[in-house]
Amino acid sequence: MDILCTCCGEPWDVMHVLHEDRQSFERTGALISGCPCCKGLRPEDLTEKACQDLDALKELALMLGDDIDGFAALLEDFAFIGLI
């Protein structure tokens, strides 16, 4: 299962984030606020809607706290992966 970087929208496999490349992510619980793709800087080519969607997902990730699997399941259930 994947979780999204809430800065750029890039999907990342949960196991990669937690075990393989931990140091490359700015992360608090389920929230990824920076990844190897964006380094914490929001891309300029994102649409306003994409930015709003990522901001909403950021709030959901914060609400779920350390429940990374729950956040990944939510993203999968509501088909957020690939929409941003």
C-alpha positions as CSV (number, residue, x, y, z in Angstrom):
1,M,0.0,0.0,0.0
2,D,1.1,3.6,-0.7
3,I,0.9,6.8,1.1
4,L,1.2,10.3,-0.5
5,C,3.7,13.0,0.1
6,T,1.3,15.9,1.1
7,C,3.8,18.4,-0.4
8,C,4.0,17.1,-4.0
9,G,1.5,14.2,-4.2
10,E,4.1,11.5,-5.0
11,P,3.0,8.0,-3.9
12,W,5.4,6.0,-1.7
13,D,5.2,2.4,-0.6
14,V,4.7,2.2,3.2
15,M,7.4,-0.3,3.6
16,H,9.9,1.8,1.7
17,V,9.1,4.9,3.8
18,L,9.3,3.0,7.1
19,H,12.1,0.6,6.6
20,E,14.2,1.1,3.4
21,D,14.8,4.9,3.1
22,R,13.7,6.5,6.3
23,Q,16.2,9.4,6.3
24,S,14.9,10.7,2.9
25,F,11.5,11.6,4.2
26,E,10.3,14.5,6.3
27,R,7.6,12.5,8.2
28,T,5.6,12.7,11.4
29,G,3.4,9.6,11.8
30,A,1.3,9.1,8.7
31,L,2.2,12.6,7.4
32,I,4.9,12.9,4.8
33,S,5.6,16.6,4.4
34,G,8.7,16.2,2.2
35,C,10.1,13.3,0.1
36,P,13.1,12.6,-2.2
37,C,11.1,14.0,-5.2
38,C,10.2,17.4,-3.7
39,K,12.6,17.9,-0.7
40,G,9.7,19.7,1.1
41,L,9.1,22.3,-1.7
42,R,5.7,22.2,-3.4
43,P,6.1,22.0,-7.2
44,E,5.0,25.1,-9.0
45,D,3.2,23.1,-11.7
46,L,0.5,21.7,-9.3
47,T,-3.0,23.0,-10.0
48,E,-4.9,24.9,-7.3
49,K,-7.2,21.9,-6.9
50,A,-4.3,19.5,-6.4
51,C,-2.9,21.8,-3.7
52,Q,-6.2,21.9,-2.0
53,D,-6.5,18.1,-2.2
54,L,-3.0,17.7,-0.7
55,D,-3.8,20.2,2.1
56,A,-7.0,18.2,2.9
57,L,-5.0,14.9,2.9
58,K,-2.4,16.6,5.2
59,E,-5.2,17.2,7.7
60,L,-6.4,13.6,7.5
61,A,-2.9,12.3,8.0
62,L,-2.5,14.6,11.1
63,M,-5.8,13.3,12.4
64,L,-4.7,9.7,12.0
65,G,-1.4,10.4,13.8
66,D,0.8,7.3,13.8
67,D,-1.8,5.1,12.1
68,I,0.1,4.8,8.8
69,D,-1.7,1.7,7.7
70,G,-5.0,3.4,8.3
71,F,-4.0,6.4,6.2
72,A,-2.8,4.1,3.4
73,A,-6.1,2.2,3.5
74,L,-8.1,5.4,3.4
75,L,-6.1,6.6,0.3
76,E,-6.7,3.2,-1.3
77,D,-10.4,3.0,-0.4
78,F,-11.2,6.4,-1.8
79,A,-8.8,6.1,-4.8
80,F,-6.7,9.1,-4.0
81,I,-3.5,7.5,-5.4
82,G,-2.9,8.7,-8.9
83,L,-5.5,11.5,-8.8
84,I,-3.2,14.3,-7.8
